Amino acid sequence: MAVAETVVEILLNGLQQGAIFALLGIGLTIILGTMKFLNLAHGALYLVGGYAGMYFIRETTLSTGLLADSGVTDIGLGLGFAAAMVLVPVVGFVVGLVMEHYVAEPFYDRPETEQLLVTFGLALIVQEVIKGVVGGNTFQPAAPREILGISVGGPVTLPIVGSYPQWRLYLVVIALFVIGLTYLLIERTDFGLVVQAGTQDSEMVRMLGIKINRSYSLVFALGAALAAFAGLIGVSFQTISPQIGTEQALIPAFLVLVVGGAGSVLGAIVGGFVLGITVVTMTVVASQWAQIVLYAVAALVLLTRPEGLFGSAEVGE
Amino acid sequence: MSDDREPDGGAVVGRRDVALPERVRALANHEFAVVVASAVALLLFPYLLIDGLGMVADAIGYRIGGYEGLPSLVLIYGIIVIGFNLLLGYTGLLSFGHAAFFGTAAYSAGLLSSTAQVTVPGIGATVGMPGIGSPILMALFGTGLATLLAWPIGFLSIRRSGVYFAVLTLTFGQMLYFFAIGPGGWLTGGDNGYSEVNVGELLGMADFGSPLPLVGTVEYAFIGLLFLLALTVANRIVNSPYGLIFKALGENEQRVEFVGLNVFRYKLMAFIISGAFAGLGGALFVMHERFVHPATGFYWIQSGDFVIMTVLGGTGSLVGPVFGALLFEYISNVISGVTLPVVGPIGSLWRLILGAAFVVIVWVFPRGIYGALADAVRWIVDAVRFVVWAARNPDEFVALVRETAAGYRRSLMARFGGGS
């Protein structure tokens, strides 16, 4: 019983972590695949989503930072999770559009190294601005108690595991739903077709008379919205502080990207769940080695299958 | 317009004026001259940074002066970024994992000097550390181990390029970080950091911290000498046929391959050399700070800092990155302590300032501060030459102005129609 209990719990927790990784990975992979643009500020979008989500969901008391210094100590709208689920992706989408226009576009034709560098700088700026405005404190997770009248808080009794936080089950369902939706958008719609074609040969798409630049902006904004949504999911069961943008979002997203294969949405989904379950399993088995194994898995895939699990060719070579 | 004229004007100005820069340039290519000039600069550097800026600080009322120890720190990071630039600036490989070599050297040099007892987990045996505190041996040991580590990491990472290379180097660095902070805690001290560093006397006669007339301290002299050595070695590499191939790799890898050279081997060598430089820096860092923590030793932020320093300073030249290291350490250690009238204390905002400066540099001056300065100097020299030429040939100058104005009017007419 004890083993079965552990396995199921690992699977459940792994699905949550994997969903976040997958959401981040999808955003990064479609941006890289379509525009050949490497976005080291992807973690910053996660961070923006997480903080925005927290303030939409609940009121938060600030103790340090510019706002607290100027007398504003209680911020937050307290709209609840349902509203945040709509608003956070919108915020991410808008931030993505702005970022695409003002940061990414001037760098599309510049060397890959310069793209990495400028977005690295941007990631630093976003992180420091957030730290400066709302302080560098770690905030507790903002788990909702009810969504649209349905109670989602408190524990629930599961067959094998026993008592388990009910919210976390909803979370898996919501995340899987969004991932599925994105998958369908890319695989089954005309827009997705253009995006996929752009991944293969953007010049050819342009020759066919399709305004791929408009699709570029949309893809970038979509990727940003997904990253922000991942941030919202993250903040609903994990603590949040300014440095998690790189630690818990950017680096895993890149690992997902290289494991799944650049430009492949399916690869990002599978890669996300593989890495998510790996890290949760290792946390249970030997927690000190969890992160080491995570990186080792990524390095192993990179060395043995450079195109990733689902990629067709190396992008950005 | 002026471009067409200027060479003529320059020749007319007289050969005496041209001869001097030529001689300076020839001198700059001479290794001995470079070393002597750098040595003089290193001697003056602490006075400028501490006393010079200190006087400015007294004058304007903000505490912007350097402190004792900062010059050493700048030189340590200078050594690292000179090596890092060989990889990034010359061969064009962006590594996000050089903290691996920095940290390995820092820990191994520290462990070499320690006398503490260490219990090896698994076997349960207790081992005493050697307690060799000679700075020279510590530097050699740390650099050696870092170089040995750079070989396999480079061997694996070089197989991929671009973002894949960056991610691979990052993963190796991060693995070491999580090892040092977790399972390797018995050796590294884990999250408490490692402070059992006993730096002995240099050559058995000079205490490391004792003052030295003119130079400051024995430590600064030691670090300064190694900085000169690193600069000389890097200068030799860059100016050798071998270094030329590094440069060629950065320009066009495919062509180098077509010529029949083994690209992999040259890239690997560039990686190992830069790893050795990072190692030397790490060993000196632990001697300077007497403390190392996994976050300062191995964490990817440290690798990112190397990238920032190098790019800030300028990747196009040998010494450019050193200016980046200077600016970085100055902002992080001195400017962060300044209190501004409206904003208040800068404190942790220094990273924001740095990030903004970094983005501006990448965006506007891809060749870094050094490149921007070099451009500015060239522009001023050209401007001065032009003024001299204009003063000596007023008639030609007036004709040139007229011609330019006429050309400008013509282009305006062509664009907006000649009606007005």
Boltz contact constraints between the chains, C-beta under 6 A:
constraints:
  - contact:
      token1: [A, 38]
      token2: [B, 163]
      max_distance: 6.0
  - contact:
      token1: [A, 112]
      token2: [B, 162]
      max_distance: 6.0
  - contact:
      token1: [A, 113]
      token2: [B, 94]
      max_distance: 6.0
  - contact:
      token1: [A, 117]
      token2: [B, 311]
      max_distance: 6.0
  - contact:
      token1: [A, 117]
      token2: [B, 362]
      max_distance: 6.0
  - contact:
      token1: [A, 118]
      token2: [B, 359]
      max_distance: 6.0
  - contact:
      token1: [A, 118]
      token2: [B, 362]
      max_distance: 6.0
  - contact:
      token1: [A, 121]
      token2: [B, 355]
      max_distance: 6.0
  - contact:
      token1: [A, 121]
      token2: [B, 358]
      max_distance: 6.0
  - contact:
      token1: [A, 121]
      token2: [B, 359]
      max_distance: 6.0
  - contact:
      token1: [A, 124]
      token2: [B, 355]
      max_distance: 6.0
  - contact:
      token1: [A, 125]
      token2: [B, 355]
      max_distance: 6.0
  - contact:
      token1: [A, 128]
      token2: [B, 351]
      max_distance: 6.0
  - contact:
      token1: [A, 128]
      token2: [B, 352]
      max_distance: 6.0
  - contact:
      token1: [A, 254]
      token2: [B, 167]
      max_distance: 6.0
  - contact:
      token1: [A, 258]
      token2: [B, 167]
      max_distance: 6.0
  - contact:
      token1: [A, 288]
      token2: [B, 182]
      max_distance: 6.0
  - contact:
      token1: [A, 288]
      token2: [B, 183]
      max_distance: 6.0
  - contact:
      token1: [A, 291]
      token2: [B, 178]
      max_distance: 6.0
  - contact:
      token1: [A, 292]
      token2: [B, 175]
      max_distance: 6.0
  - contact:
      token1: [A, 292]
      token2: [B, 178]
      max_distance: 6.0
  - contact:
      token1: [A, 292]
      token2: [B, 179]
      max_distance: 6.0
  - contact:
      token1: [A, 295]
      token2: [B, 171]
      max_distance: 6.0
  - contact:
      token1: [A, 295]
      token2: [B, 174]
      max_distance: 6.0
  - contact:
      token1: [A, 295]
      token2: [B, 175]
      max_distance: 6.0
  - contact:
      token1: [A, 298]
      token2: [B, 171]
      max_distance: 6.0
  - contact:
      token1: [A, 299]
      token2: [B, 171]
      max_distance: 6.0
  - contact:
      token1: [A, 302]
      token2: [B, 168]
      max_distance: 6.0
  - contact:
      token1: [A, 306]
      token2: [B, 160]
      max_distance: 6.0
  - contact:
      token1: [A, 316]
      token2: [B, 162]
      max_distance: 6.0
  - contact:
      token1: [A, 316]
      token2: [B, 163]
      max_distance: 6.0
  - contact:
      token1: [A, 317]
      token2: [B, 161]
      max_distance: 6.0
  - contact:
      token1: [A, 317]
      token2: [B, 162]
      max_distance: 6.0
